Amino acid sequence: MRKPKATKPHGVSRRDFFKTTGAGLLASEVVAAPASRAAKPQASPVRFVPASGLTQLSANLYVLRDSCNVYVLKNGNRALLIDFGSGHVLNLLGQIGVTKVDAILHTHHHRDQCQGDARAVAEHIPIHVPAHERHLFEDAENFWRNRRVFHMYYVANDFFTITHNLPVAGALRDYETFRWGSYEFLIYPTPGHTIGSISLVGTIDGRKTAFTGDLIHSPGKVITLHDLQYQYMSTDGVDFATFSLQRMRELAPQFICPSHGEPFTSVDSGFTDLIGRMREWVRAYDPGASLTMDNQPFAVTPHLIASYQTTSCFYAVISDSGKALFVDYGSASYNFIESSLRSLPSHDRLRFIAHTIPALEARYGLKSVDVAMPSHMHDDHLNGFPYLVHHHGAKVWCYENMVDILENPRGNNLGCTLAEVIKVDRSFRHGEKFKWEEFEFEVCHSPGHTEFQMALFAEIDGARIAFTGDAVHPANGGAPYQLRHNVIFRNWVESDSHVRAIRNILEHEPNIIAPGHTKPYVANKADLEDLKRRCEQEGQYFKDVIADPDTNFGLNPSWARLYPYQLAAKAGSTSTLELRVRNYRAKPMHLEAGLVLPEGWNASPDIATLDVPAGSDGKTGFTVTIPDSWDPTRPRVAVAADVMADGQYLGQIAEGVVDIEFA
């Protein structure tokens, strides 16, 4: 291997640099990045510059030891930078013949990685950042306005966020590929040092190289441990880091380029040592804690594999051909969803980190994921579905009333909706049967936990299996009842929903219940009958306590709703909003409604009328026009529907939000 070539420290001023090296082309040749309206970069807050110079690591790869390691990948007179530090690297590039920087890629959002980015913005160098940390760059000032300091139990070090907004040219999305010339980099999620961290993996000068940010400092070491605690007293960040280290080790890179510390080649032993040391600390500090990397699937029957330690259970029915039908596929563990939710901005989607599939391939003969079916519409059960579609070619099949929820996630205001469109390939009616590979299944509507839930029944290896989603749960400790249900009104509950779900299970007489949470268990008819009795009793409780004789009006907050609940529209455009109504009366319902809009907006008609038959659904539409001159500092506003029903004035009982886009 070629011996690294160290350059001498370069101490000339920026003006002298551009005069003597000709690198003023850095500013004149590069294509300007699109600037965010909200991001108006201030002058660079950098006060010091590093004393070191560029060090050559291989023919086309260099490093500058700045506030972080800044890596320079050279291609002729052009360069790609990985992290940026103070920005001093721009003063040195002329020494290696670089006259143009095509882009900066950031591994995470901490200030030491990007504190000089204002200079890059001034010189029109495009900046690309991890997708799940984009808001901590271009909306940093809003983050600081809202970050809790008093009453703080979320102790993650997002305090290391930059202090001013920076415009971003692009997002580095998990598992996608960033291409630059002949180079390709896998964008690999490696949460730990920050929840949104990524690593970049590609071949440079014949060697598989990973730029790992602050995932690892050196063999067996991390730069800080305090960054690996997100929740009060927790080891949650260590859990993320060990999982990421294990996944990165499986990619078998040959050369690790960390953000701090020296690049190294002892990859397997270095990662193994670090995992072992962190595991030992977790065992000593919290003996009852488990690590996500240790979660393993198990065989319920030869063809049915369960993963119950994940956030929600997911099940793989693996055929003799090696194809799999997945029922649910959520996050890797409870920690992976709970900690991610704490860091999530209001408009983002929950981050997904792939898991378990390598174990299914190695131990149970999985060759491909053919179909994925959600037991219900909640994000903890289908967070991994987009990944299965995009990276495994899986088809998505579901119960018919889930189609709109999955394909139009902005449409409704329901609990636990995944903020990503999932295209559905096939849907099923209540009671519909289908055959997949050598197995036969039946789909049934199973409301209660949510209206948008199914039960899936099949005979697998001689056992009658009921995939029940979150319809039933073993109670903690099994006392006083073995089974229980849950009630979340925002999920759309009606007075007999749970009874219908339990009745379906009883009618199919399963041997094994495969629930949405906890291990599969042997079905007990007496326990199911007892749960059905309590659910029927609950219906009477609802009737006794709710004033309206049609109880469901007091259970379902979405009986009158605007659709889509989250409308995305451009300033100056006209869009459609619908008022949708479910009539729980035993007689037709007549409604009149008008929209309550921001000043300057227009709706047509001014008043809409709607007649909904007894026990049915109905809808009416409005066109809404947003003025072209709408204030860009108000990108999200609320609207409401003022409603009169059967001569009774109900007021503004339905609302929605509008996200305004600007050209």
Secondary structure as UniProt FT lines:
FT   HELIX           14..21
FT   TURN            23..24
FT   HELIX           25..29
FT   STRAND          54..58
FT   TURN            59..60
FT   STRAND          61..65
FT   STRAND          69..75
FT   TURN            76..77
FT   STRAND          78..82
FT   TURN            85..86
FT   HELIX           88..91
FT   HELIX           93..96
FT   STRAND          100..105
FT   HELIX           111..114
FT   TURN            115..116
FT   HELIX           117..122
FT   TURN            123..124
FT   STRAND          127..130
FT   HELIX           131..133
FT   HELIX           135..138
FT   HELIX           140..146
FT   TURN            150..151
FT   HELIX           158..160
FT   STRAND          170..172
FT   TURN            174..175
FT   STRAND          177..180
FT   TURN            181..182
FT   STRAND          183..189
FT   TURN            195..196
FT   STRAND          198..204
FT   TURN            205..206
FT   STRAND          207..213
FT   TURN            219..220
FT   HELIX           226..228
FT   TURN            232..233
FT   HELIX           236..250
FT   STRAND          255..258
FT   HELIX           267..285
FT   TURN            287..288
FT   HELIX           292..294
FT   STRAND          298..301
FT   TURN            302..303
FT   STRAND          304..307
FT   STRAND          314..318
FT   TURN            320..321
FT   STRAND          323..327
FT   HELIX           334..342
FT   TURN            346..347
FT   HELIX           357..364
FT   STRAND          368..373
FT   HELIX           379..382
FT   TURN            383..384
FT   HELIX           385..392
FT   STRAND          395..399
FT   HELIX           400..402
FT   HELIX           403..407
FT   TURN            409..410
FT   TURN            415..416
FT   STRAND          426..428
FT   TURN            430..431
FT   STRAND          433..436
FT   TURN            437..438
FT   STRAND          439..445
FT   STRAND          453..460
FT   TURN            461..462
FT   STRAND          463..469
FT   STRAND          473..474
FT   HELIX           476..478
FT   STRAND          483..484
FT   HELIX           489..491
FT   TURN            495..496
FT   HELIX           497..508
FT   STRAND          512..515
FT   STRAND          521..522
FT   HELIX           525..545
FT   HELIX           551..554
FT   TURN            557..558
FT   STRAND          560..563
FT   STRAND          566..570
FT   TURN            571..572
FT   STRAND          574..582
FT   STRAND          589..596
FT   TURN            599..600
FT   STRAND          602..604
FT   STRAND          608..612
FT   TURN            614..615
FT   STRAND          617..625
FT   TURN            628..629
FT   TURN            632..633
FT   STRAND          636..645
FT   TURN            646..647
FT   STRAND          648..661
//
